[in-house]
Each structure stands twice: as structure tokens, then as C-alpha cells.
């Protein structure tokens, strides 16, 4: 693990913070009184210069971290919720950032979102992001996990889409990410529709340019003419929630019902969300440094709808805010975990239909995690330890696909790479399209603390050798007796050919084995793997600039 920052910033003690809170309250009360006596009492602008970097981390961190630094007494109003399966951290930290669809949790019901009393009471995570912060190097990175990604441990009962984990609470979502992606989660932050809209409104809205008319019946987004538009919180939410976008294909055709619909709706929404965060960051930067005592009522109203884990203290937020106050937004990567979309229609898995789903794709999935979290290709992403040697543990291979002889082929290829194969067998396929799961067992992750599992490290070493739709999965009952790891093969699986090359990461530099070839999944079952860094499509909204002419709304 990386060492602590060589230039630590002292966090004020409780007496000083209490005194600061008292001073803030007195000053604000005094200013409010004077303002009431003036004619009109002009509303002060909110200035957010110190918080620029947190716009890129996510809307909620803009407030949670930055506001806590200057408004400690407001930090005490943040709602803390108990989250199990969080890991202790002495160096880099991972913050799980979640956008909840829980309408019943909204303080004011809104027909545009769907009403709780009308049965719109599902709890899913529209947004699943992991924000990586490294105080030692002052580096930040953001990973988006597609909400339709099908993973083995989404629910306590087993596989489902990752967005379905939140229905069983934040502890389950944190556990699923740790067990299936080998990403340690140190803190949890959750926002809802109200939080998102309030942040945008507090900034006075943001401008975005729409190159062509677009429409989304589900989110309500309706852009009839190209141009720059001022988006308030409600309309900004329409942009980032749009995943059924229809695009005008002929300039003379103004009937949106006949416009074609974009493909890859889940991935496309992430792409637009990342662009929105960049636009928001620019808006925050334009405010410059200002008076930390202004417009506390706006900030206070936003903070009241946040949820953070029980260990995310105000002192720690202050420390993070100070560490990253001068970070360069242009150098912050925003990547998306690569996936393939299942092309067989609604996924049938163990007797249930799950709708449109995506499978994680290797090796680019593991490479993306290594980039985001600063992990060398020969390191365990959970604790940065060196992965075990291939011949130090037993592996079993079970054919879980519809491909005859697949398990024997995979076992033979792994044997040539030095793995010790204990057995080869067959399992009943779960459906027409199947992802490969590298199952491991051992002691279950603790409710809180540190999880250092040799079983997880062995499974990660195996996953690093595979290509195609594949992921980790914690389930001792699925591991063949006598083996430490069991590969349940799926369609489109291959074993990588590798060469020696140097890998540079934000945490360490190491000579490591890195992939050079991949296996493309069968085209009849899966789409082309999605890129980790999504370029904007010609129709996507983006930042306004001087070259954009059109109506300003």
C-alpha cells in the first residue's frame, strides 16, 4: 500500500471546530439581520472554487467533502447509515458513490419521478461509481460500473444485476463489489433525485449544448431544437437519467415517435453522466474562491438528503478536502468497466428472466481496475500484495457452457501456463448465454475490518489469464472439493497469450506480465466489448462554447 501523504495537513481538533461552528453561526446570524434591513436584500452568490475537483468525483462529494471543510457545523447534519463490509484503509481509499431510485425516501413526492403511493417503490442504484483517492500522490480516479452488469453475488441469494443489490441495503452492494470485482470499499455515499437536483440548482443551473434534437420518453428529456440550454436540477436529471434516447435522423422530420433509438442505453447514459460532471466542474471552477460563510441555508438543505457510512467522519472529510483542494481536473480519469451486451433478448437464468443484461469482459476489465486503482498486473487489487504463483494452488475447470469439450481445452491452456489442474468436469448450463465465473471460497469477508483472503488472490490470478465474459464469484459451495478455485466456463471464453512488459500505475511501478491478445465473444451471443473511455457520440449533449450557435433557453 502507498504511504501517507508526505505533506500532511493538520485537521482541527474538536475545540477549534466547535469554536468555528459558533463563529459561523454568529456571523451568519449577523449578516442575515443586516440583510433584512436593506432594501431587497440581494441574494449572495454561492462560490465553490475550493470544491472544483469534487465535481468530477460526483455531485455528492462536491458537498460532502468540500462543505465539511468550511462548514463543519453543517457536517453534523449529514445522515449516517450503518454499512457492513467496509475495509480499513491506511493509504489509498475507495468511496462507493451510489445514486438511489428510492422514491419513497424523497421528502417531497414528484410525479415526474414516479410516486411512492402509486407503487413506484423499487430501490435500485441508477449510478454505481467507485471514487479512488490517493492522498500520498494527490491522485484521483473514477470508475463507473454499468447498472445492468450481471454478477454472481448481487443478492444474498445469488446472481442478479448489480443495481438490484441496493434493494437489500448498502451493505449488500458493498459486499457484491468486493467479492465479484476484488475492489475494497472503504466508504459509502448515497444521493437521491432531490440531492442531485439541489446541487445543480444551488449553482444556478448549468449550460449544455445539444447538437441535434433528442427525446427520451422515460426520463422526459425533450430537446426540439439544437442549441445551448440552461438546465436546472430537474432538467439536468433528465439528461443523466436518459437511457432510451431517440435521435432526429432527418432535419425535416420533427416526429420524435419515428426517430431511431440509440443502442447500448446503459453505457450511453454513463457516457453522458461523465460529460455532465465535466461541465459541472467547469461551472464550479468559474465561481472562483469566495466567502465560506455565504448561502449556508442552500448547502444545509442539500446536505440533509445525503447518506454516508458510519465511519465517514467530518474530520476525515475535512482532511480529504484539504488534500485535494488543488487537484487538476484535467488529469482525473473517468473510466467505465468494459462489458458485452447479451444479444439473446431477456436473459434466462435459473428459471427467471432478467431483461437486458451485460457481462463483464476480460482482460480489459482487469486492466481497467489496475489503471484506476494503481495496481500492477502481478498484484492483488485488494491489498497490493503479489499474487500467488500459478503452481501454488489447485484449480478445477467445469464446463458450464454449451460448447462441447470446452473445459478440457481451457484446462490444457492453463496447464501450459503453469497452473496445477486438479480436475475437469461438466455442469448444466444456466441458459443460452453464460458468463464464466471464477469461484472461490474461504472465510467470508468480515462485517467491518480487513479482508486478506488467499482464496480471492488465487481466483484473481486465474481471472487475469482469461479472455471473454468472465468475473470473480465468492461461493464456497461452488468450489470443487480439493481445489482452491473452480472455473465455471461460459460462452466465448479463451486463455490469454502473454508477454513481459513494464506496467506503470499511480501507486507502483513494476515489471509485470501483461496481455497482448484477446478472444472476441461469439457474435451471435454478445455485442462488441465496450471501451473503457467512452468518446461522445455526435448527438450527445456537451459543454457550450463560442462556436455553438442556437437558441439559449
C-alpha positions in Angstrom: 0.0 0.0 0.0 1.1 3.5 -0.6 2.4 5.6 2.3 0.6 8.5 3.8 1.0 12.0 2.3 4.5 13.4 2.8 2.8 16.8 3.5 0.0 16.0 5.9 -2.5 18.8 6.7 -3.5 19.2 10.3 -7.1 18.6 11.0 -8.5 21.0 13.6 -9.3 19.5 17.0 -12.8 19.4 18.4 -12.4 22.6 20.4 -11.3 24.6 17.4 -14.1 23.1 15.2 -16.7 23.8 17.9 -15.4 27.4 18.1 -15.6 27.7 14.3 -19.2 26.5 14.3 -20.1 29.1 16.9 -18.3 31.8 14.9 -20.1 30.8 11.7 -23.5 30.8 13.3 -22.9 34.3 14.8 -21.6 35.7 11.6 -24.4 34.3 9.5 -27.0 35.5 12.0 -25.4 39.0 12.0 -25.3 39.1 8.2 -28.9 37.9 7.9 -30.0 40.6 10.3 -28.2 43.3 8.3 -29.5 42.0 5.0 -33.1 42.1 6.3 -32.8 45.8 6.9 -31.6 46.6 3.4 -34.0 47.2 0.6 -34.4 43.9 -1.4 -31.6 42.0 0.4 -29.8 40.9 -2.7 -29.1 37.1 -2.6 -25.5 36.3 -2.4 -23.8 34.0 -4.9 -22.5 30.6 -3.9 -18.8 30.4 -4.7 -17.3 26.9 -4.9 -13.7 27.4 -6.1 -12.1 25.1 -3.5 -14.6 22.4 -4.5 -13.8 22.2 -8.2 -12.2 18.8 -8.0 -15.1 17.2 -6.3 -17.5 17.9 -9.1 -15.6 15.3 -11.1 -15.8 12.8 -8.2 -19.5 13.1 -8.2 -22.2 15.6 -7.3 -22.5 14.4 -3.7 -18.8 14.6 -3.0 -18.8 18.2 -4.1 -20.8 18.9 -1.0 -19.8 16.2 1.5 -16.1 16.8 1.3 -15.8 20.4 0.4 -18.6 21.7 2.5 -17.3 19.8 5.5 -14.0 21.7 5.3 -15.6 25.1 5.7 -19.0 24.3 7.2 -18.2 21.9 10.0 -21.3 22.5 11.9 -23.3 21.6 8.8 -21.4 18.3 8.5 -23.0 17.2 11.7 -26.3 17.3 9.8 -25.2 14.6 7.4 -27.2 11.4 7.7 -25.0 8.4 8.7 -26.2 4.9 7.9 -24.6 1.6 9.1 -22.8 -0.2 6.3 -21.1 -3.6 6.8 -18.3 -5.0 4.7 -16.2 -1.8 4.7 -12.5 -2.1 4.8 -10.0 -0.2 6.9 -7.6 2.0 4.9 -4.1 3.4 5.7 -3.3 4.7 2.2 -5.5 4.9 -0.9 -9.2 4.8 -0.3 -12.2 3.8 -2.4 -15.5 5.6 -1.9 -18.6 3.8 -3.2 -20.9 6.5 -4.7 -24.5 5.4 -5.3 -27.5 7.1 -6.9 -30.6 5.6 -5.4 -34.0 5.4 -7.2 -35.9 5.2 -3.9 -38.9 7.4 -4.5 -40.3 6.7 -1.0 -37.3 8.3 0.6 -37.9 11.6 -1.1 -39.1 14.4 1.3 -41.4 15.7 -1.4 -43.0 13.4 -3.9 -42.7 14.3 -7.6 -44.9 12.9 -10.3 -42.1 13.3 -12.8 -40.1 10.7 -10.9 -43.0 8.4 -10.2 -44.9 8.4 -6.9 -44.3 6.1 -4.0 -48.0 5.9 -3.2 -48.7 4.7 -6.8 -46.4 1.7 -6.3 -43.2 3.1 -7.7 -41.3 1.8 -4.8 -38.4 -0.1 -6.2 -34.9 0.5 -4.8 -32.1 0.2 -7.3 -28.9 2.1 -7.9 -29.1 4.2 -11.1 -25.5 5.2 -10.6 -22.7 2.9 -9.2 -19.3 4.6 -9.1 -16.1 3.9 -7.2 -14.0 7.0 -6.5 -10.4 6.2 -5.8 -8.4 8.8 -3.8 -4.7 8.5 -3.1 -3.6 11.2 -0.6 0.1 10.2 -0.9 0.2 11.1 -4.6 -2.8 13.5 -4.7 -4.3 11.5 -7.5 -8.0 10.8 -8.1 -9.8 8.4 -10.4 -13.4 7.4 -11.0 -14.8 4.0 -12.1 -18.4 3.6 -13.3 -19.9 0.2 -13.1 -22.9 -0.3 -15.5 -26.1 -0.9 -13.6 -27.2 -3.8 -15.9 -24.0 -5.8 -15.2 -24.9 -9.4 -14.2 -22.8 -10.5 -11.3 -22.7 -13.7 -9.1 -23.1 -12.1 -5.7 -25.5 -9.2 -6.4 -28.0 -10.6 -3.9 -27.6 -12.7 -0.8 -29.4 -15.4 -2.7 -27.1 -15.2 -5.7 -26.7 -13.7 -9.2 -28.6 -10.6 -10.4 -27.9 -7.2 -11.9 -25.6 -5.1 -9.8 -28.2 -2.4 -9.5 -30.5 -4.9 -7.7 -28.1 -5.2 -4.8 -29.2 -2.0 -3.2 -32.7 -3.4 -2.6 -31.0 -5.5 0.2 -29.2 -2.4 1.5 -25.9 -0.7 1.1 -24.0 -3.5 2.9 -25.0 -5.9 0.2 -24.0 -3.6 -2.6 -20.6 -3.1 -1.0 -20.2 -6.8 -0.5 -21.0 -7.6 -4.1 -18.4 -5.2 -5.4 -15.7 -6.5 -3.1 -16.5 -10.2 -3.7 -17.0 -10.1 -7.5 -14.6 -7.3 -8.5 -11.9 -7.6 -5.8 -12.4 -3.8 -5.1 -12.0 -2.9 -1.4 -14.7 -0.4 -0.3 -13.7 2.0 2.5 -16.6 4.4 2.5 -20.2 4.7 1.2 -22.0 7.8 0.0 -25.6 7.8 -1.4 -27.6 10.5 -3.1 -31.1 10.6 -4.5 -33.0 12.6 -7.1 -33.5 15.5 -4.7 -29.8 15.7 -3.8 -28.7 15.8 -7.4 -31.3 18.5 -8.4 -30.5 20.6 -5.4 -26.8 20.7 -6.2 -27.4 21.9 -9.7 -30.0 24.5 -8.6 -27.6 25.7 -5.9 -25.1 26.5 -8.6 -27.7 28.4 -10.6 -28.0 25.7 -13.2 -25.6 24.6 -15.9 -25.4 25.2 -19.7 -25.1 22.3 -22.1 -25.1 22.2 -25.9 -27.4 19.8 -27.8 -26.2 19.3 -31.4 -29.4 17.7 -32.6 -33.0 17.3 -31.3 -33.3 14.3 -29.0 -36.2 12.7 -27.0 -36.5 10.3 -24.1 -40.0 9.2 -23.1 -38.8 7.6 -19.8 -36.8 10.5 -18.4 -38.9 13.2 -20.0 -36.0 14.8 -21.9 -37.3 16.7 -25.0 -34.9 18.9 -27.0 -36.8 20.2 -30.0 -34.0 22.4 -31.4 -30.2 22.4 -31.4 -28.5 25.0 -29.2 -27.2 25.8 -25.7 -29.7 25.3 -22.9 -29.6 26.4 -19.3 -30.5 23.2 -17.3 -31.9 23.5 -13.8 -31.8 20.5 -11.4 -34.9 18.8 -12.8 -33.8 19.0 -16.4 -30.2 18.0 -15.6 -31.6 14.9 -14.0 -33.4 14.2 -17.3 -30.1 14.3 -19.1 -28.2 11.9 -16.9 -31.1 9.5 -16.5 -31.9 9.2 -20.2 -31.3 5.7 -21.4 -33.9 5.3 -24.1 -32.7 8.2 -26.2 -34.3 8.8 -29.7 -32.3 10.9 -32.1 -33.6 13.0 -35.0 -32.1 11.4 -38.1 -33.6 13.7 -40.8 -33.6 17.5 -40.1 -37.1 17.8 -41.6 -38.6 15.0 -39.5 -39.9 16.5 -36.3 -42.0 13.5 -35.2 -39.9 12.0 -32.4 -42.0 8.8 -32.5 -40.3 7.9 -35.7 -36.7 8.8 -34.7 -34.3 5.8 -34.2 -33.3 4.8 -30.7 -29.6 4.6 -29.7 -28.0 1.2 -28.9 -26.2 0.4 -25.6 -28.5 2.5 -23.5 -26.8 1.7 -20.2 -23.3 2.5 -21.4 -24.6 5.6 -23.3 -26.1 7.1 -20.1 -22.8 6.6 -18.3 -21.0 8.4 -21.1 -23.4 11.4 -20.8 -23.1 11.4 -17.0 -19.3 11.7 -17.2 -19.7 14.6 -19.6 -22.2 16.3 -17.3 -19.7 16.0 -14.4 -17.1 17.7 -16.6 -19.5 20.5 -17.4 -20.4 20.8 -13.7 -16.7 21.0 -12.8 -16.2 23.9 -15.2 -19.2 25.7 -13.7 -17.8 25.2 -10.2 -14.4 26.5 -11.4 -15.9 29.6 -12.8 -17.2 30.6 -9.4 -13.7 31.1 -8.0 -12.7 31.4 -4.4 -15.3 33.0 -2.2 -16.7 33.7 1.3 -17.1 30.3 3.1 -20.0 31.8 5.1 -22.4 32.6 2.3 -25.6 30.8 1.4 -25.4 28.3 4.2 -29.1 27.7 4.0 -28.8 26.3 0.5 -25.9 24.0 1.4 -27.7 22.9 4.5 -30.8 21.8 2.6 -28.7 19.7 0.3 -26.7 18.0 3.0 -29.8 16.9 4.7 -30.6 14.4 2.0 -27.2 12.7 1.9 -26.4 9.3 3.3 -22.9 8.3 4.3 -21.5 5.4 6.2 -21.0 5.4 10.0 -17.2 5.7 9.7 -17.1 8.6 7.3 -16.4 11.3 9.9 -16.5 15.1 9.4 -12.8 15.2 10.4 -11.9 12.7 7.7 -13.9 14.6 5.1 -12.0 17.8 6.1 -8.7 16.0 5.6 -9.7 14.8 2.2 -11.0 18.1 1.1 -7.7 19.8 2.1 -5.6 17.2 0.4 -7.3 17.5 -2.9 -8.2 21.2 -3.0 -5.7 21.9 -5.7 -6.0 18.7 -7.8 -6.1 19.2 -11.6 -9.4 18.1 -13.0 -7.9 17.6 -16.5 -5.8 14.7 -15.1 -8.7 12.8 -13.4 -9.6 9.7 -15.4 -13.3 8.7 -15.6 -13.5 5.1 -16.9 -16.3 2.6 -17.4 -15.9 -1.1 -16.6 -16.0 -2.8 -20.1 -18.9 -5.1 -20.9 -20.5 -7.1 -23.6 -24.3 -6.9 -24.1 -26.2 -10.2 -24.3 -27.9 -10.4 -27.7 -30.3 -13.2 -26.9 -33.1 -11.0 -25.5 -34.2 -11.2 -21.9 -31.6 -13.3 -20.0 -33.0 -16.6 -18.8 -31.0 -17.7 -15.7 -32.1 -20.5 -13.4 -35.7 -20.2 -14.3 -36.0 -16.4 -14.2 -35.9 -13.7 -16.9 -33.7 -10.7 -16.1 -34.3 -8.5 -19.1 -31.4 -6.8 -20.9 -28.1 -7.6 -19.2 -24.4 -7.2 -19.7 -21.5 -9.4 -18.9 -18.1 -8.1 -17.7 -15.3 -8.5 -20.3 -11.7 -9.6 -19.8 -8.9 -8.8 -20.0 -9.9 -5.2 -20.4 -11.9 -5.4 -17.2 -9.0 -6.3 -15.0 -6.8 -3.8 -16.9 -9.3 -1.0 -16.2 -9.2 -1.8 -12.5 -5.4 -1.8 -12.4 -5.4 1.6 -14.1 -8.0 3.1 -11.7 -6.6 1.7 -8.5 -2.9 1.8 -9.4 -2.4 -1.9 -9.2 0.4 -3.7 -11.0 -0.5 -6.6 -13.3 1.1 -9.1 -10.8 -0.6 -7.6 -7.8 -3.7 -8.3 -5.8 -6.1 -5.4 -6.3 -7.5 -5.9 -2.8 -4.3 -5.2 -0.8 -1.5 -4.7 -3.5 0.3 -7.9 -2.3 2.0 -10.0 -5.0 -0.4 -12.6 -6.5 0.4 -16.3 -5.7 2.3 -18.3 -8.2 0.2 -20.4 -10.6 1.5 -23.7 -9.3 0.9 -22.9 -5.6 -2.8 -23.9 -5.6 -5.2 -26.3 -7.3 -7.7 -25.3 -10.0 -10.7 -27.2 -11.2 -12.4 -26.5 -14.5 -16.2 -27.2 -15.0 -17.9 -26.8 -18.4 -20.9 -24.6 -17.8 -21.4 -23.6 -21.4 -23.0 -25.2 -24.4 -19.6 -25.8 -26.1 -18.5 -29.4 -26.1 -15.1 -30.1 -24.7 -14.5 -26.5 -23.6 -13.4 -27.4 -20.0 -10.6 -29.7 -21.3 -9.4 -27.0 -23.8 -9.2 -24.3 -21.1 -7.6 -26.7 -18.6 -4.9 -27.7 -21.2 -4.1 -24.0 -21.9 -3.9 -23.2 -18.2 -1.6 -26.2 -17.6 0.8 -24.8 -20.3 0.9 -21.5 -18.3 2.0 -23.4 -15.1 -1.4 -23.9 -13.3 -2.0 -27.1 -11.4 -5.3 -28.6 -12.6 -7.0 -30.8 -10.1 -10.0 -31.9 -12.1 -12.1 -31.3 -15.2 -15.9 -31.7 -15.2 -19.2 -30.6 -16.6 -22.1 -28.6 -15.2 -25.6 -28.0 -16.5 -25.6 -24.7 -18.4 -27.7 -21.9 -16.9 -29.0 -20.7 -20.2 -28.2 -20.0 -23.8 -25.6 -17.3 -22.9 -23.4 -17.7 -19.9 -20.6 -15.7 -18.3 -17.6 -17.5 -17.0 -17.3 -17.3 -13.2 -14.1 -18.0 -11.3 -15.5 -19.3 -8.0 -13.5 -19.2 -4.7 -14.3 -19.9 -1.1 -12.6 -19.5 2.3 -13.6 -17.3 5.2 -16.4 -14.8 4.4 -15.5 -11.2 4.4 -15.9 -9.6 7.9 -18.6 -7.2 8.6 -16.0 -4.5 9.1 -12.2 -4.5 9.2 -9.7 -6.0 6.8 -10.2 -9.0 4.4 -7.0 -10.7 3.3 -8.1 -13.8 1.6 -5.6 -16.1 -0.1 -8.6 -17.7 -2.0 -9.5 -14.3 -3.5 -5.9 -13.7 -4.5 -5.7 -17.1 -6.2 -9.0 -16.5 -8.0 -7.7 -13.1 -9.3 -4.6 -14.8 -10.6 -6.8 -17.2 -12.6 -9.1 -14.4 -13.9 -6.0 -12.5 -15.1 -5.3 -15.3 -17.6 -8.8 -15.4 -19.1 -10.4 -13.5 -22.0 -14.1 -13.1 -22.8 -17.1 -12.6 -20.5 -15.7 -13.6 -17.1 -15.8 -12.4 -13.4 -15.0 -13.5 -9.9 -17.6 -15.1 -7.6 -17.5 -15.8 -3.9 -19.3 -19.1 -3.2 -17.6 -22.0 -1.2 -20.4 -24.4 -2.3 -19.4 -23.9 -6.0 -15.7 -24.8 -5.4 -14.9 -28.4 -6.2 -13.5 -30.3 -3.1 -9.7 -30.4 -3.2 -9.4 -27.2 -5.3 -8.9 -23.6 -4.1 -10.5 -22.2 -7.3 -13.1 -23.5 -9.7 -13.7 -22.1 -13.1 -17.3 -22.5 -14.4 -16.8 -21.8 -18.0 -19.2 -19.8 -20.2 -19.6 -18.9 -23.8 -16.8 -17.0 -25.6 -14.1 -18.0 -23.1 -10.4 -18.1 -24.0 -7.0 -18.1 -22.3 -4.6 -15.2 -23.0 -1.2 -15.3 -24.7 1.0 -13.0 -22.7 4.4 -11.3 -23.0 6.6 -9.5 -20.5 6.3 -5.7 -20.4 6.5 -2.8 -17.9 3.3 -1.6 -16.3 3.2 1.9 -14.8 0.5 2.6 -12.2 -0.4 5.6 -10.0 0.6 3.5 -6.9 3.6 1.4 -8.0 5.9 0.7 -11.0 6.6 -2.9 -11.7 7.8 -5.3 -14.4 4.7 -7.4 -14.9 3.1 -9.8 -17.3 0.5 -8.0 -19.5 -2.0 -9.2 -22.1 -1.3 -8.9 -25.8 -4.2 -10.8 -27.3 -7.9 -11.3 -26.6 -10.7 -13.6 -27.6 -13.7 -11.9 -29.1 -17.0 -13.5 -27.9 -19.3 -15.3 -30.3 -21.1 -12.5 -32.3 -24.4 -14.3 -32.2 -24.5 -14.1 -28.4 -22.7 -10.9 -27.4 -22.0 -7.4 -28.7 -18.6 -6.0 -29.3 -16.9 -5.2 -26.0 -17.4 -1.6 -24.9 -14.4 0.8 -24.5 -13.3 1.9 -21.0 -13.1 5.5 -22.1 -16.2 6.4 -24.0 -16.0 9.2 -26.6 -19.1 11.3 -27.1 -21.4 10.5 -30.0 -22.3 13.3 -32.4 -25.8 13.6 -30.8 -24.6 13.7 -27.2 -25.1 16.9 -25.1 -21.8 18.6 -24.2 -20.2 21.8 -22.9 -21.3 25.0 -24.7 -18.6 27.2 -26.3 -18.4 30.2 -28.6 -18.7 28.1 -31.8 -22.1 26.8 -30.8 -24.9 28.9 -32.2 -28.5 28.4 -31.5 -31.3 29.3 -29.1 -30.3 29.8 -25.4 -33.1 28.6 -23.2 
